[in-house]
Amino acid sequence: MQHQPGRKEDNWTAREKRGFWMIRFRRCGLINAFTAASLLTCLGTIALPAQQFDESSVIRGVDAAVAARVDSIAGYTVTEHYALFRNNDETNPAAEMTVKTTYRKETGKSYEILSQTGSAIIRNLVFGTLLDNEKRINQPGIREGAWLTSANYEMKLKPGGTQQLDSRDCLVLDISPKRKAPFLIQGTIWVDARDYSIVQLQGTASKSPSAFTGPTQMMRQYANVSGFAMATHAKAVSDSFLFGQTIVKIDYRDYLIELRPVK
């Protein structure tokens, strides 16, 4: 369906509205979450030989980095901006929403909507679903199943040495979920070669969230904030027979992190 200039996005047909109820977008948690492989290209390979890195040691390092983050962070707040694009148009979003996210280790995530524009249908059915899913995935007892650890994924270190990504020397691992779920990713992770913290994730959701939409391509980028990997940008690309290609982009800013007291 092509966007017509001057037409309000809420003026959709009943068929489209029904279709939106059938389509659910999932973020991978911090999991977390999104994109196409071309969004961020590795800048090069340095001379450090791959054989200097033992696969088992690297995987243990990844697990340890995740555990350190989980154990050290008592809570945080972050501002998240969501934008949805349709029909291969990544310039003019059909809807946008900015939220303040509050995370507490004991209870999970909560959200405060700061602003929103565009189609109310998209905001409610897409962004609302994303926030609800993220809230559910981050509940104690559930979030452990979404962590990027060897408990949830088979991991295999790629040969070829380290790659530079965002001026960081990274090791590259193929990841394959040990079970299928919309919030688990079949794909690739880049981890910092020094501390094994995640730098980038990209791949495909291991299970489609709906029979009416194709596999979702996901990417999420991370940066070091207060010593821990925190998401900075995410993107998800999905296709459906009703709407064609749909793109969701998320930007994260203004982290305030509360660390647990050192025992």
Secondary structure as UniProt FT lines:
FT   TURN            5..6
FT   TURN            9..10
FT   HELIX           14..22
FT   TURN            37..38
FT   STRAND          44..45
FT   HELIX           50..52
FT   HELIX           55..72
FT   STRAND          73..86
FT   TURN            87..88
FT   STRAND          95..104
FT   TURN            105..107
FT   STRAND          108..118
FT   HELIX           120..122
FT   HELIX           123..127
FT   HELIX           128..137
FT   TURN            140..142
FT   HELIX           143..146
FT   TURN            150..152
FT   STRAND          153..157
FT   STRAND          163..165
FT   TURN            166..167
FT   STRAND          168..177
FT   TURN            182..183
FT   STRAND          185..192
FT   TURN            193..195
FT   STRAND          198..205
FT   TURN            211..212
FT   STRAND          217..225
FT   TURN            226..227
FT   STRAND          228..240
FT   TURN            241..243
FT   STRAND          244..259
//
